Amino acid sequence: MPSNSHVDPSNPCLSMRKPQRITITVPWSLYRLMLETSDQEGRSLSNMAANWLERQAKTYGNPP
C-alpha cells in the first residue's frame, strides 16, 4: 500500500484515480446525526459522509 507521504495533490492524474477508503472515529452524537441524515436523504452513510467531506473541502477552496 502506498504511503500517504507520496501523494501529490497538485498532480493532475490524482483526479483520475479511484476513490479511496478511510477510517475515522467520530463522537456518538455525530454518528447519530449522520445516520439520521443519511436515512432521511435515502442514501448510504458512506455516501452521505463523502458528500459532507466534499462540500467542506470546497469551503477551503480545494474542490475534489
C-alpha positions in Angstrom: 0.0 0.0 0.0 1.4 3.4 -0.9 2.5 5.8 1.8 0.5 9.0 2.3 3.7 11.0 2.0 3.9 10.1 -1.7 0.5 11.7 -2.6 0.9 14.9 -4.5 -2.5 16.7 -4.6 -1.2 19.0 -7.4 -0.7 16.0 -9.7 -3.3 16.2 -12.5 -3.6 12.4 -12.6 -4.9 12.5 -9.0 -8.5 13.2 -10.2 -8.3 10.1 -12.4 -7.6 7.7 -9.5 -10.3 5.6 -8.0 -12.0 6.6 -4.7 -10.1 5.6 -1.6 -11.4 4.3 1.7 -10.6 5.9 5.1 -11.5 5.0 8.6 -12.4 7.7 11.2 -13.7 7.8 14.7 -16.5 10.3 15.5 -18.3 11.1 18.6 -21.6 9.2 19.2 -23.7 12.3 18.8 -22.2 13.0 15.3 -22.6 9.3 14.3 -26.3 9.5 15.2 -26.8 12.8 13.3 -25.0 11.3 10.3 -27.1 8.1 10.5 -30.4 10.0 10.8 -29.5 12.4 8.0 -28.5 9.6 5.6 -31.8 7.8 6.4 -33.8 11.0 5.7 -31.9 11.6 2.4 -32.2 8.0 1.3 -28.5 7.4 0.9 -25.9 5.3 2.5 -24.0 6.6 5.5 -20.8 6.3 3.5 -22.2 8.3 0.5 -23.6 11.0 2.8 -20.2 11.3 4.7 -18.3 11.6 1.4 -20.7 14.3 0.3 -20.3 16.2 3.6 -16.5 16.0 3.2 -16.6 17.1 -0.4 -18.7 20.1 0.5 -16.4 21.0 3.4 -13.3 20.7 1.1 -14.9 23.2 -1.3 -15.2 25.8 1.5 -11.4 25.6 1.8 -11.1 26.2 -2.0 -10.0 22.7 -2.8 -12.7 21.1 -4.9 -12.3 17.3 -5.2 
